[in-house]
Amino acid sequence: MSKNNRSTKPFSESDVLLQAFLDHFPGAAFVRDSHSKYLHVNRYFTDAFGPEEKWVGKTPDLLFPDDYARGMIEDDKKTLADGCNIYEKKLQLHNGREFTFEIHSFRIDREGREPMIGGIAVDITDWHNSKEALRESEERYRVVFQNTGTATAIVNNDLTILLVNRGFERLSGYSADEICGKMKWTEFVAPADLKKMLKHHTENGSRERSLPNEYEFQMIDRNNNLKDVHLNVDLIPGTTTSICSFLDITELKNTQQKLHQSVRNMESLLRTMPDMMFVFTRDGAYVDFWVEDDSALALPSDTIIGSNLSELGFEQEKLQEVLNCLKMALETGEVQSVEYELDVGSGHGFFEARLAPYDRESVIAVVRDITARRNAENERFELQARIQHTQKLESLGVLAGGIAHDFNNILMAILGNADLALMAIPETSPAKGSLNNIVNAATTAADLARQMLAYSGRSDFEILPLDLNRIVIELTHLLEVSISKKAVLKFRLADKLPQIMADAAQIRQILMNLITNASESIASVSGVISITTGALYCDSAYLQTTELSSEICEDMYVYVEVSDTGCGMDRSIKTQLFEPFFTTKQAGRGLGLSSVLGIIRSHKGAIKVYSEPGEGTTVKVLFPVYPGPDPDNLHSGEGATEEMWTGKGTVLFADDEDTVLAVGRNMLEHLGFEVISAEDGLQAVDLFRKNAEDIVLVVLDLTMPHLSGDEVYREIRRIRTDIPDIISSGFSRKDVMHRFAGKKLAGFLQKPYRLQDISTVIKDVLTVTDDSSSE
C-alpha cells in the first residue's frame, strides 16, 4: 500500500501479518481489492515490474491495454468466486523484454469487509521456452530416426516393438503399421539364435554388470529368408526401453568365410616356421601376424590386428628406430634389422626382427626370440665385472696390507723410543708432556694402520659370541658425545636378538665409522640418526644387492642399520664409496668405509647402502647368526693394565729395520735381559748356533732378507727344539700364524708394540716354558 493508504486506512492485525508475510516472501507478490485495484506489492514485485507508486492504488485499466485489463479483471472474478485461481500471463517489462508468468491468486476473506485478492507471480519464461524447444527437438529427432542409414527399432522391456524406421521396414519386409505395438522383436529371430538373444535381452535389462551391446544373429524376414544381422543395442537413459540398430552383414559374412579359409591355409604354411611373423603398415599398424604361442605376444592375440607398435610401451627413441626401419624397407626394398626388448605374456624378452617389403604399403617382419642368448651374454658380463671387482679389491687389499706393515715398522721406532724416554725421565720433566703427545699421535697412527689392515682383511680379531644389542648399548654414551649437536640419536633394538661370532673392538669400529659419517652428512642442519637392529633371512636375490655378495651364502643374518636424514648421495659417489682413499670430506683420509668393508669381509658378512640425494642414507651391515649356545660371559672390554715385569737371561732379537732393532734391544735390556741382535735371517741363525746354550728366548721379525722369520724358526728348531720363539710383524696375528700351523710357536708381537706389551708377552712365554720344564 502507499504511505497515504497506510495512514488513512490502517490495517488490522491480520492484515499486518499478511503484509509481513508477503513482504518476506521470496518472490513477486501482490494484494488487490475486490475491484482489482492494487493495495500492496512486495520488494520482489517492484524489482521485477517497477516502483511501488506505479502500481499501488491503480486498477488494470490504468496499467494495461483494454483486452489485457479485461482479462485480469475476469481472472480476479474467478478467484473471488472459486477461492483460488492459477493462470498464465505474458507481460512486457519496462526494459522491453517479454516474460511469461504463472499467477497463483487466492481470495482473502475479511469479517465485515469486502474480500481481497492475494497473489504471487512465478517466472516460467525459461520453462515455457524449454517446453517449446523440446517439441522442436522431438520433431528433429523423428526426422533423423526415420532417415538414418540403418534399420532402427525401439523395443519395450516386454519385447514389444514400439517404433521402427523405414530402414527396418525394408529389412523385415513389414510396414510400420503392421509392426508397431503389434509384433515382438523375437518374431524376427531365427530359432537357432532365439535362446541366446533372449538371454542377452534379460542380462542387458538387469544392468547388474557391464555387458557387450553388440551381437550377431540370423534374422527372418517376411518371406522367411535368413539374413546375417549385426545388432547394436542400448538402453535409453532413465527408461526400460531399448534402441536397436540392425545392419545386414550377409555379404560381409560370406566374404569373411572365404577370408578365414585363406587364413587357415596360410597358418598351415606358417606352422613349419620356428619364428614369429608380423605384417605392418609403414606407420606401424598390425595388419596380420602368426605365432605358435600367444605368450610370446605383447598384446592379446584377439586385439592385435589394428593395434599399433606405439601401444607396446617402447621408449620413444626405440619406437622411432623401428618405424624408420619399416619406412626404409619400403623405400629401398632392402632387408632391415633391429633388436629390441619388450614385456610379453611369458615375461620380459629380447627380440631380433628382420623386415622386408610385403607389398607396396606394408612390411613383413620375421621376429626371433633372442632372450636366452642375451641373458647368457649379460650373465657373462656380470661375472666378468664381479671378477674384476674382486681382483681390484684383492689388489688394493695387498697394497693396503703392505703399506700398513711398513707403516707399523716406522711407528715401532717412534712409539718404542717415546716409551723408553718416558721411562727414563722423572715425572717432573718438562719433556714428559711432549713425549706423551708423541705416544698419543703414534697410537692414533697405529689405529690408522689397523684400519688399513682391516681393509686388506688381515687384521687380528678376538672372535667371540657377541650380543650386538649389548655392543650398541655400551657405545651409547660415546656415540652421543661424538655426533653433531644438531643430530638426535634414536635406537630401535630388536628383542631377543640372536648372537654373532665377532670381534667386539672391530664391531665398535664399524659403528663409530657409520655414526660419524651419518653425523657429518647432517652437518649444521637438524636431523635424526637411527640405529636399528634385527634378524632376517637373506636369499640369493637379496644378497645380490649387497657388497661382498659373492663371498656369502643364503642364511639367517643379524643386522645393524644406521640411517640418517642428511644430504644423501648420488650414484657416482655410491659406486666409489668403499674405494680406499676416496672421500668427500676436506680433512678425510678415505679409509673409514674401506676398513669397515675389510672388517665385514673378515666376519663373512655383507653391507648394503641405500641413498638418494636430499633423502638421507641408510647403511645395513649383515653378520651371520652364531648357531652355538649362549656363552656365560661376553668378553667385550680391555683388561686391567699389568705392572711391568722384568726377567733375566740372553735374548736373540732379529729385525732388518735398524730403528726397530735398536728400540727392541733397548726395551729388552730395560726388562733385564742381555741382548744379541741380528740384522737378517742368516745372521740370526749363525748367532743362535754360536750361543744356543745361553739363549733363553728368540724374538724374530717375520719379514727379513736372506731368510724369513718362519725359515729362521725352522733352522733354530733343528739346533734346539725346546727354545721358545716369538714372532713380531706389522701384519696381524691371523696373517702370520697360518705360516706356523702345526708348529709350537710360543708367542706373537703385533707392531707397533710398547714396553708393557713386550713385557707381558715374554712373561707369558717364559712362564709357560718354566712350567713345562718343571713337569
Summary of the structure (lengths in Angstrom):
residues: 775
radius of gyration: 51.6
end to end distance: 138.6
largest distance: 157.8
contacts: 2290
relative contact order: 0.05
helix: 45%
strand: 25%
